[in-house]
Structure formats: structure tokens, C-alpha cells
Amino acid sequence: MKSVVVLVLLAGFASAKWIGELQTSNYYSDGPSRRIANGQEATPGQFPYQVLMLTEFPNNVNRLVTGASVLTENYVLSSASTFFNGAAQATGGTAVMGANIQDNQEPSQQRINFDASGIVIHPQYVATNSRNNVGVARLNSPMTFNDRVQPIRLPARSDTRQFEGFIGTIAGFGVFGDGPDASNVLKYTSNPIMMNAFCMARLDYVTVHPNNVCMSSEGGRSPCPGDEGSPLVVNDGGPLQIAISSVHGNPCSIGLPSVYTRVIPYLAWIETNTDYVARP
């Protein structure tokens, strides 16, 4: 009985610590990026819409390694937090399309720079609670579509689905869990999309808004802090991006839901600030 009580207390402490960090963290990392926990290695070309973002900051602030999706040949879709490191705002960076191994110059890779002038962040983005965590970057030259680089499909403007019960998939580069060592190989994980009410109940005091999507973290499978910007995708007659990875707690592999920014409410903003044309 003693051991049961101790385990319950430890679980409660871990949960409280995770919640506290989710509420107070600004979701930035000055050290190595931490990514998909307990994921599987992707095969080359499995996620042709995935973008590796190498974002630069002034005054020797550490570069951020995050994610994005291929929106059009000229634009990538990411989170606003991809373009901040603490108070420092991005001066530009490199978007890497077609990457399966981060540190290798693979023949499939297209590395295209972007400048600060090409970055657009949602004007109502709030870093402290990750509201309106959406951003785009215009590349300095167009990418070329092929079997390893393809645009992601977004929901239509008329799509009112919440996607509960769909299986969501998110990919990224990084560690296997809460350790310090990043993986050079693209990894991914899949879990069911949850009802927001169930998600909020699991996260206790964390507010889950209608503009959020929650994914279960069954089996400790979850994105981690530093994985901002990667697309959350479901299979709906092909890959469909329903959300952007945006809100995480620590540690990333304890089985609590992960929270994302829903794409549909921002379709008009995306159209206004890119050359993307949404479906009716």
C-alpha cells in the first residue's frame, strides 16, 4: 500500500510540475532543440510536405531548429514562436525541404534562405499562452516540387469538422524523449485527435480554446518543446494539415495531451499574407 501511495504522489507531483511549466514557459530553448518523443524513423520521402527550419537571431543568440510545412512554392507555414528566441526576433534563416537526415546534404534537399522581411507573424500572437501562434515565411527563391517536396493540403474554408477520432501524425527531427541528444533522422508519431473538453480535463488548469486541437499522447508518444511549427496531419483522402504544433509542456513524454493551433480559423489570414488560395 505504501508503494501505491508513493507512486500516486509522484504522479501528482509530475503532473503539477508539467502544468506549471506549460503555463509559465515561453516555449523557447536556448539549448539543443527537443523534438518527437518515442517516435519512429521516417522513410525518405514519407513526408514531402515537412520543412526543417533553421532560424537565425541577432547578437549570437542560439539558432532555433523547428519545423514548418510546404504551403506553396514560395511560402512555408509555421508557428509564430518559430521566429522568436526569448525576446529576440528572427533575422532570417534557412528552410530545408526534402530532408530525411538533418546534418547530411542529401541530393533530395532544397535549402533556401529567407529574410526578416519575408517573415509575417500573426498580429495577435501572445507568447505567454501561445494564442494565435501562426507565422509564415516567404522564401528568397521558389522551391521545386518533386516526389520529395510537395505542398500540404489545408482544409477548405467551409470545413467545420473538429477531427475528433481521426489519427493525427506529426513529424520532426530531434531526441527520442527528454534526453539531450537529438536524432539526425526525421521521426514521426501518430495518435488519436481528442475532443477539446476531454483534453482540457486532462490538462487541469490549462485553457484549451476552440482555436486549438489536442492530440492524445498514448504510449508517451508526443512532440516536445522546440518542435514548434511542424504540421499536425490527418489522412482525409490524402494528407491534410489541420493544425500547427505550438504548445508543449515538460517533460514531453509523460502521456499528457499535446496542444496545437487549429488551421481553419486562420485560413483568411494565411491567404492575405501569402500566395496561397484556400478551397471554398
Secondary structure, DSSP 8 states (H G I E B T S, - for coil): -HHHHHHHHHHHHHHHHHHHHHHH--S--SSS----BS-EE--TTS-TTEEEEEEE-STT---EEEEEEE-SSSEEEE-GGGGEETTEE--EEEEEES-SBTTS--TT-EEEEEEGGGEEE-TT-BTTTTBT--EEEE-SS----SSS----B---TT-----TTSEEEEEEEE-SSSSS--EEEEEEEEEEEE-HHHHHHHTTT----TTEEEE--GGG-B--TT-TT-EEEEESSSEEEEEEEEE--SSTTSS--EEEEESGGGHHHHHHHSS-----
